[in-house]
Amino acid sequence: MSSQDNAGRPSKGEQIDAAEREAARQRILAQAEAERIPVEETTRAVPDRRWRGGR
């Protein structure tokens, strides 16, 4: 088989690499979703203790 016969078709190694990249991408997205903080919690006012006069 020459390289022209495979034109446009990825090799087996490239297919495996693509599958591994997609699996890693899915794991990262799942982890990010699990660690996501709802926006309601990030917009809540929290007092800044640095301005309390050194207590």
DOLOKOL-831962 format. One line per 5 residues: for each residue z, x, y of N, C-alpha, C. Coordinates in steps of 0.1 Angstrom, whole numbers, plus 5000, padded with zeros to 4 digits. Atoms other than C-alpha are relative to their C-alpha. Layout:
Z:X:Y:Z:X:Y:Z:X:Y ~ ...
This chain:
5000:5008:4988:5000:5000:5000:5000:5009:5012 ~ 5000:4993:4987:4991:5014:5034:5008:4993:5011 ~ 4992:5006:4990:5009:5008:5066:4993:4989:5007 ~ 5008:5011:4994:4981:4985:5077:5002:4987:4992 ~ 4997:5012:5009:4989:4962:5047:5012:4993:5004
4987:5006:4996:5024:4957:5061:5001:4996:5014 ~ 5000:5003:4985:5014:4951:5097:5006:4987:5003 ~ 4993:5012:4996:5037:4926:5112:5011:4996:4991 ~ 4989:5004:5010:5061:4924:5082:5010:5012:5000 ~ 4990:4990:5000:5094:4943:5085:5002:5005:4985
4997:4995:5013:5103:4966:5056:5013:4995:4995 ~ 4987:5005:5006:5132:4958:5032:5012:5006:5008 ~ 4989:4994:4992:5154:4983:5051:5002:4994:5014 ~ 4999:5007:4987:5146:4967:5084:5005:4986:4999 ~ 4995:5013:5002:5153:4933:5070:5015:5000:4998
4986:4998:5002:5187:4945:5058:5007:5003:5013 ~ 4994:4996:4988:5195:4961:5091:5001:4988:5010 ~ 5000:5012:4992:5186:4929:5109:5010:4990:4996 ~ 4990:5009:5006:5208:4908:5086:5014:5005:5003 ~ 4987:4995:4997:5237:4932:5091:5003:4999:5015
4997:5002:4986:5233:4931:5129:5003:4986:5003 ~ 4997:5014:4998:5232:4893:5128:5014:4996:4995 ~ 4987:5003:5006:5263:4892:5106:5011:5006:5010 ~ 4991:4994:4991:5281:4916:5130:5001:4992:5013 ~ 5000:5008:4988:5271:4895:5160:5008:4987:4998
4993:5013:5003:5284:4863:5143:5015:5003:4999 ~ 4986:4996:5000:5317:4881:5136:5006:5002:5014 ~ 4995:4998:4986:5321:4892:5172:5001:4987:5008 ~ 4999:5013:4993:5313:4857:5185:5012:4992:4995 ~ 4989:5007:5006:5338:4842:5161:5013:5005:5005
4988:4993:4995:5365:4867:5172:5002:4996:5014 ~ 4998:5003:4985:5358:4861:5209:5004:4986:5002 ~ 4996:5015:4999:5360:4823:5204:5015:4998:4996 ~ 4986:5002:5004:5393:4827:5186:5010:5006:5010 ~ 4992:4994:4990:5407:4849:5214:4999:4994:5014
5004:5006:4987:5393:4827:5242:5013:4993:5006 ~ 4989:5007:4993:5419:4815:5267:4994:4989:5008 ~ 5005:5012:4992:5412:4780:5281:5001:5002:5015 ~ 5001:4998:4985:5403:4780:5318:5012:4994:5007 ~ 4988:5006:4994:5433:4757:5325:5011:5009:5000
4989:4990:5000:5456:4785:5315:4998:5012:5009 ~ 5003:4988:4992:5439:4812:5335:5001:4996:5015 ~ 5000:5004:4986:5439:4792:5368:5014:4996:5005 ~ 4987:5004:4996:5476:4784:5368:5007:5011:5009 ~ 4993:4990:4990:5496:4801:5397:5012:5006:4993
4989:4993:5006:5520:4827:5385:5006:5009:5011 ~ 4994:4992:4989:5545:4843:5410:4998:5015:4997 ~ 5002:4986:5001:5539:4879:5417:5014:5007:5003 ~ 4987:4995:4999:5572:4897:5411:5001:5012:5009 ~ 4999:4988:4992:5562:4928:5431:5004:4997:5014
4997:5004:4986:5568:4909:5464:5014:4994:5002 ~ 4987:5006:4999:5604:4899:5457:5010:5009:5006 ~ 4990:4991:4993:5620:4927:5477:5007:5009:4991 ~ 4994:4989:5009:5627:4951:5448:5011:4995:4992 ~ 4989:5005:5008:5650:4929:5428:4998:5005:4986
